[in-house]
Amino acid sequence: MRPKPVADACADGCCAPAAVGPDRRPALVRRVRLLVAATITYNVAEVVALTAGAAASSGALIGFGLDSVIEVASAVAVAWQFSGRDPEGRQRRALKAIAISFFVLAIYVTGEAVSTFFTGRAPESSRTGIVLAAISLVVMPALSRAQRRAGRELGSTSAVADSRQTLLCACLSAVLLAGLLLNALFGWWWADPAVALAIAGVAVREGRTAWRGQHCC
């Protein structure tokens, strides 16, 4: 019995070798590089959440800032992959780097959240965090869609993985915004560590997916 073709294993064909013409491929590679540069630039600015989180003793805001650091690391890994002559050969190592960064985030954020629950240390409200989360909720989905479209057309698992991480940032922005508003408006301090634990849970899931290289399928 002949082995099943790779293209048949995925309904959307994303995992199949990219059927991109020689004229189209360089344009897609350039687009991925530009989107990666845009992601890095925005997430470097987003790292201000670390300072705001430390000032407000907000584990959720610190976790969001660390996720921005991981976003930068992930984008750098994809940029490194496409800077060489053999992007496909570097893809697996890029995915491993993305996965490890997710696991580190999950461990740190979980520790912060558990500590907050046990100590009962109420985080302060953060206007900077609220504004930052609201802006990210608008910017990151647009970046993610563009990254995913280019990555799928190019047949790059790591580029699609990076787009998922960008989308994760948008989801975390929504959850973070809800937690910060609940704390600021109603004094529900427990919403902050609860959001932090949610961030950690999603990070573990995405880390496992990246480690297995299953972002396309």
Backbone as JSON Lines, residues from 0, in Angstrom:
{"i":0,"aa":"M","n":[0.85,-1.2,0.0],"ca":[0.0,0.0,0.0],"c":[0.88,1.24,0.0]}
{"i":1,"aa":"R","n":[0.61,2.15,-0.9],"ca":[1.43,3.34,-1.01],"c":[1.12,4.32,0.12]}
{"i":2,"aa":"P","n":[2.16,5.03,0.64],"ca":[1.9,5.99,1.7],"c":[1.02,7.12,1.2]}
{"i":3,"aa":"K","n":[0.23,7.65,2.11],"ca":[-0.7,8.74,1.77],"c":[0.08,10.02,1.54]}
{"i":4,"aa":"P","n":[-0.18,10.72,0.45],"ca":[0.53,11.97,0.18],"c":[0.32,12.97,1.29]}
{"i":5,"aa":"V","n":[1.34,13.78,1.54],"ca":[1.26,14.78,2.6],"c":[0.11,15.73,2.36]}
{"i":6,"aa":"A","n":[-0.13,16.1,1.1],"ca":[-1.16,17.08,0.8],"c":[-2.53,16.58,1.21]}
{"i":7,"aa":"D","n":[-2.74,15.22,1.15],"ca":[-4.04,14.67,1.52],"c":[-4.25,14.62,3.02]}
{"i":8,"aa":"A","n":[-3.18,14.73,3.8],"ca":[-3.29,14.6,5.25],"c":[-3.9,15.82,5.89]}
{"i":9,"aa":"C","n":[-3.9,16.95,5.2],"ca":[-4.45,18.18,5.74],"c":[-5.53,18.69,4.82]}
{"i":10,"aa":"A","n":[-6.69,18.93,5.36],"ca":[-7.83,19.35,4.56],"c":[-7.56,20.68,3.86]}
{"i":11,"aa":"D","n":[-6.82,21.58,4.54],"ca":[-6.6,22.89,3.95],"c":[-5.32,22.97,3.14]}
{"i":12,"aa":"G","n":[-4.56,21.87,3.09],"ca":[-3.35,21.86,2.29],"c":[-2.21,22.65,2.87]}
{"i":13,"aa":"C","n":[-2.36,23.14,4.11],"ca":[-1.33,24.02,4.67],"c":[-0.03,23.29,4.92]}
{"i":14,"aa":"C","n":[-0.11,22.0,5.22],"ca":[1.1,21.27,5.56],"c":[1.8,20.72,4.33]}
{"i":15,"aa":"A","n":[1.16,20.82,3.18],"ca":[1.78,20.33,1.96],"c":[2.91,21.25,1.52]}
{"i":16,"aa":"P","n":[3.85,20.74,0.77],"ca":[4.91,21.6,0.24],"c":[4.31,22.77,-0.53]}
{"i":17,"aa":"A","n":[4.86,23.93,-0.35],"ca":[4.3,25.13,-0.95],"c":[4.4,25.08,-2.47]}
{"i":18,"aa":"A","n":[3.26,25.26,-3.14],"ca":[3.24,25.3,-4.61],"c":[3.31,26.75,-5.04]}
{"i":19,"aa":"V","n":[4.44,27.37,-4.78],"ca":[4.61,28.79,-5.07],"c":[5.59,28.93,-6.23]}
{"i":20,"aa":"G","n":[5.23,29.73,-7.2],"ca":[6.09,29.94,-8.37],"c":[7.37,30.66,-8.0]}
{"i":21,"aa":"P","n":[8.4,30.52,-8.81],"ca":[9.7,31.16,-8.53],"c":[9.62,32.68,-8.48]}
{"i":22,"aa":"D","n":[8.65,33.27,-9.16],"ca":[8.5,34.73,-9.13],"c":[7.76,35.19,-7.89]}
{"i":23,"aa":"R","n":[6.86,34.35,-7.4],"ca":[6.02,34.71,-6.25],"c":[6.75,34.5,-4.93]}
{"i":24,"aa":"R","n":[7.59,33.5,-4.84],"ca":[8.23,33.14,-3.58],"c":[9.09,34.27,-2.98]}
{"i":25,"aa":"P","n":[9.96,34.94,-3.75],"ca":[10.75,36.02,-3.16],"c":[9.89,37.14,-2.59]}
{"i":26,"aa":"A","n":[8.75,37.43,-3.24],"ca":[7.85,38.48,-2.75],"c":[7.24,38.07,-1.42]}
{"i":27,"aa":"L","n":[6.87,36.79,-1.28],"ca":[6.3,36.31,-0.03],"c":[7.33,36.34,1.09]}
{"i":28,"aa":"V","n":[8.56,35.95,0.76],"ca":[9.62,35.98,1.77],"c":[9.85,37.4,2.26]}
{"i":29,"aa":"R","n":[9.85,38.36,1.33],"ca":[10.01,39.76,1.72],"c":[8.86,40.23,2.59]}
{"i":30,"aa":"R","n":[7.64,39.78,2.25],"ca":[6.48,40.17,3.04],"c":[6.57,39.64,4.46]}
{"i":31,"aa":"V","n":[7.0,38.37,4.58],"ca":[7.16,37.78,5.91],"c":[8.19,38.58,6.72]}
{"i":32,"aa":"R","n":[9.29,38.96,6.08],"ca":[10.33,39.73,6.77],"c":[9.8,41.08,7.23]}
{"i":33,"aa":"L","n":[9.01,41.75,6.39],"ca":[8.44,43.05,6.76],"c":[7.46,42.92,7.92]}
{"i":34,"aa":"L","n":[6.62,41.88,7.87],"ca":[5.65,41.66,8.95],"c":[6.36,41.32,10.25]}
{"i":35,"aa":"V","n":[7.44,40.55,10.15],"ca":[8.22,40.22,11.33],"c":[8.83,41.49,11.92]}
{"i":36,"aa":"A","n":[9.35,42.36,11.06],"ca":[9.92,43.63,11.53],"c":[8.87,44.49,12.21]}
{"i":37,"aa":"A","n":[7.64,44.52,11.64],"ca":[6.56,45.29,12.24],"c":[6.17,44.72,13.6]}
{"i":38,"aa":"T","n":[6.14,43.4,13.7],"ca":[5.81,42.75,14.97],"c":[6.85,43.05,16.04]}
{"i":39,"aa":"I","n":[8.12,42.98,15.66],"ca":[9.19,43.28,16.6],"c":[9.09,44.72,17.08]}
{"i":40,"aa":"T","n":[8.88,45.65,16.15],"ca":[8.82,47.08,16.5],"c":[7.69,47.35,17.47]}
{"i":41,"aa":"Y","n":[6.51,46.81,17.19],"ca":[5.37,47.07,18.08],"c":[5.57,46.43,19.44]}
{"i":42,"aa":"N","n":[6.08,45.2,19.46],"ca":[6.23,44.51,20.73],"c":[7.34,45.09,21.59]}
{"i":43,"aa":"V","n":[8.34,45.69,20.96],"ca":[9.35,46.39,21.76],"c":[8.69,47.54,22.52]}
{"i":44,"aa":"A","n":[7.78,48.26,21.84],"ca":[7.05,49.34,22.5],"c":[6.12,48.78,23.58]}
{"i":45,"aa":"E","n":[5.59,47.59,23.34],"ca":[4.63,46.98,24.26],"c":[5.29,46.51,25.55]}
{"i":46,"aa":"V","n":[6.62,46.37,25.54],"ca":[7.35,45.92,26.72],"c":[7.21,46.92,27.87]}
{"i":47,"aa":"V","n":[6.72,48.12,27.57],"ca":[6.45,49.11,28.64],"c":[5.5,48.53,29.68]}
{"i":48,"aa":"A","n":[4.76,47.47,29.29],"ca":[3.86,46.81,30.24],"c":[4.62,46.24,31.43]}
{"i":49,"aa":"L","n":[5.88,45.85,31.24],"ca":[6.68,45.34,32.35],"c":[6.87,46.41,33.42]}
{"i":50,"aa":"T","n":[7.18,47.63,32.99],"ca":[7.37,48.73,33.93],"c":[6.06,49.07,34.62]}
{"i":51,"aa":"A","n":[4.98,49.15,33.82],"ca":[3.66,49.47,34.4],"c":[3.21,48.37,35.35]}
{"i":52,"aa":"G","n":[3.48,47.11,34.99],"ca":[3.09,45.99,35.85],"c":[3.85,45.97,37.15]}
{"i":53,"aa":"A","n":[5.14,46.28,37.09],"ca":[5.95,46.31,38.31],"c":[5.48,47.44,39.23]}
{"i":54,"aa":"A","n":[5.12,48.58,38.63],"ca":[4.66,49.72,39.43],"c":[3.33,49.43,40.11]}
{"i":55,"aa":"A","n":[2.47,48.67,39.43],"ca":[1.15,48.37,39.98],"c":[1.09,47.02,40.69]}
{"i":56,"aa":"S","n":[2.21,46.29,40.73],"ca":[2.26,44.94,41.3],"c":[1.23,44.04,40.63]}
{"i":57,"aa":"S","n":[1.11,44.18,39.32],"ca":[0.13,43.42,38.54],"c":[0.79,42.25,37.84]}
{"i":58,"aa":"G","n":[0.49,41.03,38.29],"ca":[1.04,39.84,37.66],"c":[0.55,39.68,36.24]}
{"i":59,"aa":"A","n":[-0.72,40.05,35.99],"ca":[-1.28,39.93,34.64],"c":[-0.57,40.88,33.68]}
{"i":60,"aa":"L","n":[-0.31,42.1,34.14],"ca":[0.34,43.09,33.28],"c":[1.8,42.71,33.03]}
{"i":61,"aa":"I","n":[2.46,42.17,34.07],"ca":[3.83,41.7,33.89],"c":[3.86,40.53,32.91]}
{"i":62,"aa":"G","n":[2.88,39.62,33.05],"ca":[2.8,38.49,32.13],"c":[2.58,38.94,30.7]}
{"i":63,"aa":"F","n":[1.77,39.97,30.53],"ca":[1.53,40.51,29.2],"c":[2.82,41.12,28.63]}
{"i":64,"aa":"G","n":[3.56,41.82,29.49],"ca":[4.83,42.39,29.06],"c":[5.83,41.31,28.67]}
{"i":65,"aa":"L","n":[5.86,40.23,29.45],"ca":[6.77,39.12,29.13],"c":[6.34,38.43,27.83]}
{"i":66,"aa":"D","n":[5.03,38.35,27.61],"ca":[4.57,37.78,26.35],"c":[5.05,38.63,25.18]}
{"i":67,"aa":"S","n":[5.13,39.94,25.39],"ca":[5.65,40.83,24.34],"c":[7.12,40.53,24.07]}
{"i":68,"aa":"V","n":[7.86,40.25,25.16],"ca":[9.27,39.87,24.99],"c":[9.37,38.59,24.18]}
{"i":69,"aa":"I","n":[8.48,37.63,24.47],"ca":[8.47,36.36,23.75],"c":[8.06,36.58,22.29]}
{"i":70,"aa":"E","n":[7.12,37.51,22.08],"ca":[6.74,37.86,20.71],"c":[7.95,38.32,19.92]}
{"i":71,"aa":"V","n":[8.78,39.15,20.55],"ca":[9.99,39.64,19.89],"c":[10.93,38.47,19.6]}
{"i":72,"aa":"A","n":[11.11,37.59,20.61],"ca":[11.99,36.43,20.42],"c":[11.48,35.53,19.3]}
{"i":73,"aa":"S","n":[10.16,35.33,19.25],"ca":[9.56,34.5,18.22],"c":[9.77,35.11,16.84]}
{"i":74,"aa":"A","n":[9.54,36.41,16.74],"ca":[9.71,37.1,15.46],"c":[11.17,37.07,15.02]}
{"i":75,"aa":"V","n":[12.08,37.2,15.99],"ca":[13.51,37.13,15.67],"c":[13.87,35.74,15.15]}
{"i":76,"aa":"A","n":[13.26,34.71,15.76],"ca":[13.52,33.34,15.31],"c":[13.07,33.14,13.87]}
{"i":77,"aa":"V","n":[11.9,33.69,13.53],"ca":[11.41,33.57,12.16],"c":[12.29,34.39,11.2]}
{"i":78,"aa":"A","n":[12.71,35.57,11.66],"ca":[13.61,36.4,10.84],"c":[14.92,35.67,10.59]}
{"i":79,"aa":"W","n":[15.43,35.01,11.63],"ca":[16.67,34.22,11.48],"c":[16.46,33.09,10.48]}
{"i":80,"aa":"Q","n":[15.3,32.44,10.55],"ca":[15.02,31.34,9.64],"c":[15.06,31.79,8.19]}
{"i":81,"aa":"F","n":[14.44,32.94,7.91],"ca":[14.35,33.41,6.53],"c":[15.55,34.24,6.09]}
{"i":82,"aa":"S","n":[16.53,34.37,6.96],"ca":[17.73,35.12,6.57],"c":[18.75,34.22,5.89]}
{"i":83,"aa":"G","n":[18.56,32.92,6.01],"ca":[19.49,31.97,5.4],"c":[19.03,31.49,4.04]}
{"i":84,"aa":"R","n":[19.85,30.67,3.41],"ca":[19.52,30.15,2.09],"c":[18.61,28.94,2.16]}
{"i":85,"aa":"D","n":[18.47,28.35,3.35],"ca":[17.64,27.16,3.51],"c":[16.65,27.36,4.65]}
{"i":86,"aa":"P","n":[15.58,28.18,4.43],"ca":[14.61,28.44,5.49],"c":[13.95,27.18,6.02]}
{"i":87,"aa":"E","n":[13.67,26.21,5.12],"ca":[13.01,24.98,5.56],"c":[13.89,24.2,6.53]}
{"i":88,"aa":"G","n":[15.21,24.22,6.29],"ca":[16.12,23.5,7.16],"c":[16.21,24.09,8.55]}
{"i":89,"aa":"R","n":[15.94,25.39,8.67],"ca":[16.0,26.06,9.97],"c":[14.66,26.08,10.7]}
{"i":90,"aa":"Q","n":[13.61,25.62,10.03],"ca":[12.26,25.77,10.57],"c":[12.08,25.07,11.91]}
{"i":91,"aa":"R","n":[12.58,23.85,12.03],"ca":[12.36,23.07,13.26],"c":[13.0,23.76,14.46]}
{"i":92,"aa":"R","n":[14.21,24.28,14.27],"ca":[14.89,24.97,15.38],"c":[14.15,26.24,15.77]}
{"i":93,"aa":"A","n":[13.59,26.94,14.78],"ca":[12.82,28.15,15.08],"c":[11.58,27.81,15.91]}
{"i":94,"aa":"L","n":[10.91,26.71,15.57],"ca":[9.73,26.28,16.32],"c":[10.09,25.88,17.76]}
{"i":95,"aa":"K","n":[11.22,25.22,17.94],"ca":[11.66,24.84,19.28],"c":[11.9,26.08,20.14]}
{"i":96,"aa":"A","n":[12.51,27.1,19.54],"ca":[12.78,28.33,20.27],"c":[11.48,29.01,20.7]}
{"i":97,"aa":"I","n":[10.48,29.02,19.81],"ca":[9.18,29.6,20.13],"c":[8.53,28.83,21.27]}
{"i":98,"aa":"A","n":[8.58,27.49,21.21],"ca":[7.95,26.67,22.23],"c":[8.58,26.89,23.61]}
{"i":99,"aa":"I","n":[9.9,26.91,23.67],"ca":[10.59,27.09,24.94],"c":[10.24,28.44,25.55]}
{"i":100,"aa":"S","n":[10.13,29.47,24.73],"ca":[9.79,30.8,25.25],"c":[8.39,30.8,25.88]}
{"i":101,"aa":"F","n":[7.46,30.04,25.3],"ca":[6.12,29.92,25.87],"c":[6.16,29.25,27.24]}
{"i":102,"aa":"F","n":[6.94,28.18,27.36],"ca":[7.02,27.45,28.62],"c":[7.62,28.31,29.74]}
{"i":103,"aa":"V","n":[8.64,29.08,29.4],"ca":[9.25,29.98,30.39],"c":[8.23,31.01,30.87]}
{"i":104,"aa":"L","n":[7.47,31.56,29.94],"ca":[6.43,32.52,30.31],"c":[5.42,31.89,31.27]}
{"i":105,"aa":"A","n":[4.97,30.68,30.96],"ca":[3.97,30.01,31.78],"c":[4.47,29.79,33.2]}
{"i":106,"aa":"I","n":[5.71,29.35,33.34],"ca":[6.27,29.08,34.67],"c":[6.33,30.36,35.5]}
{"i":107,"aa":"Y","n":[6.82,31.42,34.91],"ca":[6.98,32.68,35.66],"c":[5.62,33.26,36.06]}
{"i":108,"aa":"V","n":[4.7,33.33,35.12],"ca":[3.4,33.94,35.39],"c":[2.61,33.13,36.41]}
{"i":109,"aa":"T","n":[2.71,31.81,36.34],"ca":[2.03,30.97,37.34],"c":[2.56,31.25,38.74]}
{"i":110,"aa":"G","n":[3.87,31.35,38.86],"ca":[4.46,31.66,40.16],"c":[3.98,33.0,40.7]}
{"i":111,"aa":"E","n":[3.92,34.01,39.86],"ca":[3.45,35.33,40.28],"c":[1.98,35.29,40.72]}
{"i":112,"aa":"A","n":[1.15,34.58,39.96],"ca":[-0.28,34.52,40.28],"c":[-0.53,33.79,41.59]}
{"i":113,"aa":"V","n":[0.15,32.67,41.77],"ca":[-0.02,31.9,43.01],"c":[0.45,32.71,44.2]}
{"i":114,"aa":"S","n":[1.54,33.41,44.04],"ca":[2.05,34.26,45.12],"c":[1.04,35.34,45.49]}
{"i":115,"aa":"T","n":[0.41,35.94,44.49],"ca":[-0.58,36.99,44.76],"c":[-1.78,36.44,45.5]}
{"i":116,"aa":"F","n":[-2.25,35.26,45.09],"ca":[-3.39,34.64,45.76],"c":[-3.09,34.35,47.23]}
{"i":117,"aa":"F","n":[-1.9,33.82,47.5],"ca":[-1.56,33.43,48.86],"c":[-1.27,34.62,49.77]}
{"i":118,"aa":"T","n":[-0.66,35.65,49.22],"ca":[-0.33,36.82,50.04],"c":[-1.48,37.8,50.14]}
{"i":119,"aa":"G","n":[-2.42,37.73,49.19],"ca":[-3.54,38.66,49.19],"c":[-3.12,40.08,48.88]}
{"i":120,"aa":"R","n":[-1.96,40.23,48.26],"ca":[-1.46,41.56,47.91],"c":[-2.23,42.11,46.72]}
{"i":121,"aa":"A","n":[-3.08,43.08,46.97],"ca":[-3.95,43.61,45.92],"c":[-3.16,44.49,44.95]}
{"i":122,"aa":"P","n":[-3.18,44.16,43.66],"ca":[-2.49,45.01,42.69],"c":[-3.23,46.33,42.51]}
{"i":123,"aa":"E","n":[-2.48,47.38,42.2],"ca":[-3.09,48.68,41.97],"c":[-3.62,48.76,40.54]}
{"i":124,"aa":"S","n":[-4.53,49.71,40.3],"ca":[-5.03,49.91,38.95],"c":[-3.95,50.58,38.1]}
{"i":125,"aa":"S","n":[-4.01,50.35,36.81],"ca":[-2.98,50.89,35.91],"c":[-3.64,51.46,34.65]}
{"i":126,"aa":"R","n":[-3.64,52.8,34.54],"ca":[-4.19,53.42,33.34],"c":[-3.33,53.11,32.12]}
{"i":127,"aa":"T","n":[-2.01,53.07,32.35],"ca":[-1.1,52.76,31.24],"c":[-1.41,51.38,30.69]}
{"i":128,"aa":"G","n":[-1.64,50.42,31.58],"ca":[-1.95,49.06,31.15],"c":[-3.26,48.99,30.39]}
{"i":129,"aa":"I","n":[-4.27,49.73,30.83],"ca":[-5.57,49.73,30.17],"c":[-5.45,50.27,28.75]}
{"i":130,"aa":"V","n":[-4.74,51.4,28.59],"ca":[-4.56,52.0,27.27],"c":[-3.77,51.05,26.36]}
{"i":131,"aa":"L","n":[-2.71,50.47,26.9],"ca":[-1.86,49.57,26.11],"c":[-2.64,48.35,25.64]}
{"i":132,"aa":"A","n":[-3.44,47.76,26.54],"ca":[-4.24,46.59,26.17],"c":[-5.26,46.94,25.1]}
{"i":133,"aa":"A","n":[-5.86,48.11,25.19],"ca":[-6.86,48.52,24.21],"c":[-6.24,48.71,22.82]}
{"i":134,"aa":"I","n":[-5.06,49.34,22.78],"ca":[-4.38,49.55,21.5],"c":[-3.97,48.2,20.88]}
{"i":135,"aa":"S","n":[-3.44,47.31,21.71],"ca":[-3.0,46.0,21.22],"c":[-4.17,45.2,20.67]}
{"i":136,"aa":"L","n":[-5.34,45.4,21.24],"ca":[-6.54,44.69,20.8],"c":[-6.93,45.08,19.37]}
{"i":137,"aa":"V","n":[-6.47,46.24,18.92],"ca":[-6.74,46.7,17.56],"c":[-5.6,46.31,16.6]}
{"i":138,"aa":"V","n":[-4.36,46.49,17.06],"ca":[-3.2,46.32,16.17],"c":[-2.88,44.85,15.91]}
{"i":139,"aa":"M","n":[-2.86,44.02,16.96],"ca":[-2.35,42.67,16.82],"c":[-3.18,41.75,15.92]}
{"i":140,"aa":"P","n":[-4.53,41.81,15.94],"ca":[-5.27,40.95,15.01],"c":[-4.95,41.22,13.54]}
{"i":141,"aa":"A","n":[-4.76,42.49,13.2],"ca":[-4.44,42.84,11.81],"c":[-3.08,42.26,11.41]}
{"i":142,"aa":"L","n":[-2.1,42.38,12.3],"ca":[-0.78,41.81,12.03],"c":[-0.85,40.3,11.88]}
{"i":143,"aa":"S","n":[-1.62,39.67,12.76],"ca":[-1.73,38.21,12.74],"c":[-2.33,37.71,11.44]}
{"i":144,"aa":"R","n":[-3.39,38.36,10.97],"ca":[-4.03,37.94,9.72],"c":[-3.06,38.02,8.54]}
{"i":145,"aa":"A","n":[-2.31,39.11,8.49],"ca":[-1.36,39.29,7.39],"c":[-0.24,38.24,7.46]}
{"i":146,"aa":"Q","n":[0.26,37.96,8.67],"ca":[1.31,36.96,8.85],"c":[0.82,35.58,8.44]}
{"i":147,"aa":"R","n":[-0.38,35.23,8.89],"ca":[-0.91,33.9,8.63],"c":[-1.15,33.69,7.13]}
{"i":148,"aa":"R","n":[-1.67,34.72,6.46],"ca":[-1.94,34.61,5.03],"c":[-0.64,34.36,4.26]}
{"i":149,"aa":"A","n":[0.38,35.14,4.59],"ca":[1.66,34.98,3.89],"c":[2.31,33.64,4.23]}
{"i":150,"aa":"G","n":[2.25,33.24,5.52],"ca":[2.86,31.98,5.94],"c":[2.2,30.77,5.31]}
{"i":151,"aa":"R","n":[0.87,30.79,5.22],"ca":[0.16,29.66,4.61],"c":[0.47,29.55,3.13]}
{"i":152,"aa":"E","n":[0.51,30.69,2.45],"ca":[0.8,30.67,1.01],"c":[2.23,30.2,0.76]}
{"i":153,"aa":"L","n":[3.12,30.56,1.67],"ca":[4.52,30.18,1.52],"c":[4.76,28.75,1.97]}
{"i":154,"aa":"G","n":[3.81,28.19,2.76],"ca":[3.98,26.85,3.28],"c":[4.94,26.77,4.44]}
{"i":155,"aa":"S","n":[5.05,27.88,5.22],"ca":[6.0,27.94,6.33],"c":[5.28,27.74,7.66]}
{"i":156,"aa":"T","n":[5.59,26.61,8.34],"ca":[4.98,26.32,9.62],"c":[5.38,27.34,10.67]}
{"i":157,"aa":"S","n":[6.64,27.76,10.66],"ca":[7.1,28.71,11.68],"c":[6.45,30.08,11.51]}
{"i":158,"aa":"A","n":[6.24,30.51,10.26],"ca":[5.57,31.79,10.03],"c":[4.13,31.74,10.51]}
{"i":159,"aa":"V","n":[3.46,30.6,10.29],"ca":[2.1,30.44,10.79],"c":[2.09,30.4,12.31]}
{"i":160,"aa":"A","n":[3.11,29.74,12.89],"ca":[3.22,29.68,14.36],"c":[3.39,31.08,14.93]}
{"i":161,"aa":"D","n":[4.19,31.9,14.27],"ca":[4.39,33.27,14.75],"c":[3.11,34.07,14.63]}
{"i":162,"aa":"S","n":[2.31,33.81,13.58],"ca":[1.03,34.52,13.44],"c":[0.07,34.12,14.55]}
{"i":163,"aa":"R","n":[0.13,32.86,14.97],"ca":[-0.72,32.41,16.07],"c":[-0.29,33.07,17.37]}
{"i":164,"aa":"Q","n":[0.99,33.25,17.52],"ca":[1.47,33.92,18.72],"c":[1.04,35.38,18.73]}
{"i":165,"aa":"T","n":[1.03,36.0,17.58],"ca":[0.55,37.38,17.49],"c":[-0.94,37.44,17.81]}
{"i":166,"aa":"L","n":[-1.7,36.45,17.32],"ca":[-3.13,36.41,17.63],"c":[-3.35,36.14,19.12]}
{"i":167,"aa":"L","n":[-2.48,35.3,19.69],"ca":[-2.55,35.06,21.13],"c":[-2.39,36.36,21.9]}
{"i":168,"aa":"C","n":[-1.49,37.2,21.44],"ca":[-1.27,38.5,22.08],"c":[-2.55,39.32,22.06]}
{"i":169,"aa":"A","n":[-3.29,39.25,20.95],"ca":[-4.56,39.98,20.85],"c":[-5.59,39.43,21.84]}
{"i":170,"aa":"C","n":[-5.65,38.1,21.94],"ca":[-6.58,37.48,22.89],"c":[-6.22,37.85,24.33]}
{"i":171,"aa":"L","n":[-4.92,37.83,24.61],"ca":[-4.47,38.2,25.95],"c":[-4.76,39.67,26.24]}
{"i":172,"aa":"S","n":[-4.72,40.49,25.2],"ca":[-5.04,41.91,25.38],"c":[-6.48,42.07,25.86]}
{"i":173,"aa":"A","n":[-7.39,41.28,25.27],"ca":[-8.8,41.35,25.66],"c":[-8.99,40.89,27.1]}
{"i":174,"aa":"V","n":[-8.35,39.77,27.45],"ca":[-8.47,39.25,28.81],"c":[-7.83,40.21,29.81]}
{"i":175,"aa":"L","n":[-6.66,40.73,29.46],"ca":[-5.96,41.67,30.33],"c":[-6.8,42.92,30.54]}
{"i":176,"aa":"L","n":[-7.38,43.44,29.47],"ca":[-8.2,44.65,29.57],"c":[-9.37,44.42,30.51]}
{"i":177,"aa":"A","n":[-10.01,43.25,30.4],"ca":[-11.13,42.94,31.28],"c":[-10.67,42.9,32.74]}
{"i":178,"aa":"G","n":[-9.55,42.24,33.0],"ca":[-9.05,42.14,34.37],"c":[-8.66,43.48,34.96]}
{"i":179,"aa":"L","n":[-7.99,44.31,34.17],"ca":[-7.58,45.63,34.65],"c":[-8.78,46.53,34.93]}
{"i":180,"aa":"L","n":[-9.8,46.44,34.06],"ca":[-11.0,47.26,34.27],"c":[-11.78,46.8,35.5]}
{"i":181,"aa":"L","n":[-11.86,45.49,35.71],"ca":[-12.55,44.98,36.91],"c":[-11.86,45.45,38.18]}
{"i":182,"aa":"N","n":[-10.54,45.46,38.15],"ca":[-9.78,45.91,39.32],"c":[-9.92,47.42,39.52]}
{"i":183,"aa":"A","n":[-9.86,48.17,38.42],"ca":[-9.93,49.63,38.52],"c":[-11.32,50.12,38.9]}
{"i":184,"aa":"L","n":[-12.35,49.49,38.35],"ca":[-13.72,49.98,38.55],"c":[-14.39,49.41,39.8]}
{"i":185,"aa":"F","n":[-14.12,48.15,40.11],"ca":[-14.83,47.49,41.2],"c":[-13.92,47.02,42.34]}
{"i":186,"aa":"G","n":[-12.6,47.18,42.15],"ca":[-11.68,46.74,43.19],"c":[-11.57,45.23,43.29]}
{"i":187,"aa":"W","n":[-11.87,44.52,42.21],"ca":[-11.77,43.06,42.23],"c":[-10.32,42.65,41.98]}
{"i":188,"aa":"W","n":[-9.5,42.7,43.01],"ca":[-8.07,42.44,42.88],"c":[-7.76,41.03,42.39]}
{"i":189,"aa":"W","n":[-8.65,40.08,42.72],"ca":[-8.42,38.69,42.36],"c":[-8.51,38.47,40.85]}
{"i":190,"aa":"A","n":[-9.12,39.42,40.13],"ca":[-9.22,39.29,38.67],"c":[-7.84,39.31,38.02]}
{"i":191,"aa":"D","n":[-6.91,40.06,38.65],"ca":[-5.56,40.17,38.07],"c":[-4.82,38.83,38.08]}
{"i":192,"aa":"P","n":[-4.67,38.15,39.23],"ca":[-4.0,36.85,39.2],"c":[-4.78,35.8,38.42]}
{"i":193,"aa":"A","n":[-6.11,35.93,38.37],"ca":[-6.9,34.98,37.58],"c":[-6.56,35.12,36.1]}
{"i":194,"aa":"V","n":[-6.42,36.37,35.64],"ca":[-6.02,36.62,34.26],"c":[-4.62,36.08,34.01]}
{"i":195,"aa":"A","n":[-3.73,36.26,34.99],"ca":[-2.36,35.77,34.85],"c":[-2.33,34.25,34.66]}
{"i":196,"aa":"L","n":[-3.17,33.54,35.43],"ca":[-3.23,32.09,35.28],"c":[-3.8,31.68,33.92]}
{"i":197,"aa":"A","n":[-4.75,32.46,33.42],"ca":[-5.28,32.19,32.09],"c":[-4.2,32.36,31.02]}
{"i":198,"aa":"I","n":[-3.38,33.4,31.19],"ca":[-2.27,33.63,30.27],"c":[-1.3,32.44,30.31]}
{"i":199,"aa":"A","n":[-1.02,31.96,31.52],"ca":[-0.09,30.83,31.66],"c":[-0.65,29.57,30.99]}
{"i":200,"aa":"G","n":[-1.95,29.33,31.16],"ca":[-2.57,28.15,30.57],"c":[-2.51,28.17,29.05]}
{"i":201,"aa":"V","n":[-2.79,29.32,28.47],"ca":[-2.74,29.45,27.01],"c":[-1.29,29.31,26.53]}
{"i":202,"aa":"A","n":[-0.35,29.85,27.29],"ca":[1.06,29.75,26.92],"c":[1.53,28.3,26.86]}
{"i":203,"aa":"V","n":[1.09,27.49,27.83],"ca":[1.45,26.07,27.84],"c":[0.89,25.38,26.6]}
{"i":204,"aa":"R","n":[-0.36,25.65,26.29],"ca":[-0.99,25.03,25.12],"c":[-0.26,25.41,23.82]}
{"i":205,"aa":"E","n":[0.03,26.68,23.67],"ca":[0.71,27.13,22.46],"c":[2.15,26.6,22.39]}
{"i":206,"aa":"G","n":[2.79,26.49,23.56],"ca":[4.14,25.93,23.59],"c":[4.17,24.49,23.12]}
{"i":207,"aa":"R","n":[3.21,23.71,23.58],"ca":[3.13,22.3,23.17],"c":[2.86,22.18,21.68]}
{"i":208,"aa":"T","n":[1.99,23.06,21.17],"ca":[1.67,23.03,19.74],"c":[2.89,23.36,18.9]}
{"i":209,"aa":"A","n":[3.63,24.39,19.33],"ca":[4.84,24.77,18.6],"c":[5.9,23.69,18.66]}
{"i":210,"aa":"W","n":[6.05,23.06,19.83],"ca":[7.07,22.01,20.0],"c":[6.79,20.84,19.05]}
{"i":211,"aa":"R","n":[5.51,20.53,18.86],"ca":[5.15,19.42,17.98],"c":[5.11,19.81,16.51]}
{"i":212,"aa":"G","n":[5.23,21.12,16.25],"ca":[5.2,21.59,14.87],"c":[3.86,21.41,14.21]}
{"i":213,"aa":"Q","n":[2.75,21.62,14.99],"ca":[1.41,21.34,14.48],"c":[0.64,22.62,14.16]}
{"i":214,"aa":"H","n":[1.29,23.73,13.98],"ca":[0.56,24.99,13.78],"c":[-0.21,25.03,12.48]}
{"i":215,"aa":"C","n":[0.23,24.3,11.48],"ca":[-0.52,24.32,10.22],"c":[-1.73,23.41,10.29]}
{"i":216,"aa":"C","n":[-1.55,22.21,10.87],"ca":[-2.62,21.21,10.82],"c":[-3.58,21.32,11.98]}
